[in-house]
């Protein structure tokens, strides 16, 4: 079981992975989170993958790109730095921006 020592032990220390398990939420993460546990979906490593693994990596990338495109928009326009409100309100605003960003035009 491979893992990046810098990344996911911090998530486990702060209770993020346990919270995902408790709420039965699936999480799509990058390769650094391999071995983090059942709720964290990570792509397979390697160039010569067999059977269903390349298809898994492809669908994994499609799901992750939605969130990454939204965060790129937020960071590129420096919107996250300009917020002066509570975290609950920021979460609602980010959800709205994500919905608008991926709405069909």
N, C-alpha and C positions, 0 to 999 in steps of 0.2 A: 504494500500500500504506500504509494508516494504521496508526499505532501510538502508544501512550502512552509518551513518553520516560522516565517515571518507573518503569514497571512491569517490562516484560519484558527490557530490557537487563540488569537485575540478575539475572534468572533465567538469562540467557545467560552472564553473567560468572561466575556460580557453577557453571556446568556443568549446570544442571537440564535444559535443553532437549536438550543433547547426550546426557545420561543417558537421557532418554525415547526418543530416537532409537535409542540403543544397545540398549536393552532391548525395543524395539518395543512401547512402551506408549502408549495413547491417553490424552489428557488433555483434559477439558472445562473450559474457562476462560471468564471473562467477556469483555466487549467490549474491555477494555483490552489483551488479548493478541492482537488481530487482527494478522496479519502475522508472528507469532512463528515460524511454520514448520509443517511437516506434522504433527507429533505433537500439536500444540495445536489443539483444535477450539474455535472461537469462533463466536458467533452473528453473523448479518448485521445490519448497521445499516440504519436507515431504516424509514419507516412504510408506504410503498407498495411492498412487495416482490412480485415476480411469480414465478409457477410454483412451484417446489419450495422456495424459500427460507423462506416462512412455516412450512411443515411442518418444515423443518430446525430453525428456531428453537424450535418447540414441543417437539420431541423433545429438543433440547438442554437446554431448561429442565427437562424432566422428569428427565433424568439428573442434572443439577446439583443439583436440589432435594434429592435423597437425601443427598448429602454435606453440604449446607448445613443441613438439619434436624438431622443428627447433631451438627455443630459447634455449632449453637445450643443443643442440649441440654447439651453438654459445657461451653460457656461460661456458660450460664444457671445451672447448678448449681455453677459454679466448680470443677469437677473437675480441670481441667488445672493449676490453681494448687496443688492439694493433693498432687500426685504427688511423691514423693521417691525416684525410682528412675531407672535408665538409660533412654536413648531407645529402645532395642530393646524393653524391657518396656512402655514407654508406648505404642509402636506396636501391640503385641499387645493391650493393654487397649482402645485406641481402636477397633481392628478388632472386638473382641468387643462393645463397646458399640454400634457401628454395626450389627452383625448382630442384636443384640437389639432395637435401636430399630426396625428395619425388618422384623422377623419378623412373619409373619401371626399375628394374635391369634384 
